[in-house]
Amino acid sequence: MRITFELPVHVGEDVVVCGDFNDWSRVAHRMGRVGDRFRATITVDSGTSYRFRYLIDNNRWENDEAADFYVPNNFGSEDAVIET
């Protein structure tokens, strides 16, 4: 299954989507600029839930407002979750 992640470009200069699907890699899924959006499309397994967050400018973590739900993480904040 393919999933597309998107954020508006005003959030920063460099955005990476990190999550269970890429072992939270800070380089595996760098988002490209497409018009006024950052965008990355990845392939994941169907029927699975994935935690994820956006790493913005290599120093700020943000969640996706369109996530299916959020769960607490070990760092005192929450991770976004997408169900496929």
N, C-alpha and C positions, 0 to 999 in steps of 0.2 A: 504494500500500500504506500502511496506517495502522499506526503503532507507538506504543505507550504506554510512557512512561518513568515509573518510580515510585521514590520514596525514602521512608523513614519520617520523620515530622515532627520527631523529636528531633534531626535533623542541623543544624537552624538555623531562622531565621525567614523567609528569602527564598531560593528556589532557582530557578535558570534552567538549562535544558539548552541547551548550546552545542555546535556541531559543524559538520562539513562541509555539512550540510543547510541551515544558516542563516548560512553565512559567519562562524561563531563569534560571532554577535551576542549581546550581553549583555542584550538586551531582547526579542528576537523570540519566545522560547518560555519565558515565566515559568510556573513550575509552580504550580498551584492546590492548596489543601488540600482533600482529600476524606477525611473521617474522620481516621484516624491516618497518612495518607500524603500526600506531595506527588505530584501527577500532571500529566502533559502528554501529549496525543496529537497526533501530527503526521503529515502525509502525505509519503511519500518514494517514490522510484522503486524498483521491484523489481529484483532482480539486481545490487545495488550494495552496496559496503561503505562505511560511514560511520564516521569518527572522531568521538568526542564525549566531553564531560566535563560535570560539574555544577559550576556556580559558586554557592557557598553564601555568603550574606550579603555578596555583592559583594567577597569578599576571600580565599576559600579554594576551591581546585579539588579535586574528588574524582572518582574513577572509579566505575563501576557494577560491583558484584560479579557481576552476571549477564551481563556483556558476553561476546560470543563469543570474543574474545581481546584482547590489549593490544599496542600498538606504541610504540617510543620516539618522543618528540617533540623539538623543537628547544630545549626549555626544561629538559632534564635529568630529565624524568619520563616518564610513559607516558600515552597516550590509550587510552580504551576503544574497541573497535570492535564494530559490529553489522553483520551481513550480512543483507540482505533477500532 
